[in-house]
């Protein structure tokens, strides 16, 4: 029998969760998230070792964890904070599939990462790839806002205009306003 230590950071457990019968849920959530980073012990030696885990905090009105499937579901005013990837998100629902390391957000999803943002109806975050797949609501579009750094020498025509190749001439442009 393998005993798994469960360490719950204080910020993960809101006071109302500690004081009510939902305490088992917090333990289940922490266990599920920590299982993916633990080495597998066959009795004699460690078979696989993965990188150290980093916490992903999920806050919501209701959370459920299924130890059989490894799926954690959060519903109602969902807030996700994943500092290792500088990621913050809000949604109506979130499901974390621990075996696939996939986070599926749905319902008015807003994600902010490194100053870039994205809005969609549903969004899947593939943790190992650091990749988002976003889908809009029917007859709508996904909206993304990306920070684009300007270079020291901004692109565009030089003050004297473009230089044609030898033997080439550039067409005359019509005057402004015509």
Buried (B, 14 or more C-beta within 10 A) or exposed (E): EEEEEEEBEEEBBEEEBEEEEBEEBBEBBBBBBBBBEBEEEEEEEEEEEEEEEEBBBBBBEEBEBEEEEBBBBBBEEBBBBBEEEEBBBBBBBBBBBBEBBBBBBBBBBBBBBEEEBBBBBBBBBEBEEEEBBBEEEEEEEBEEEEEEEEEEEEEEEEEEEEEEEEEEEEEEEEEEEE
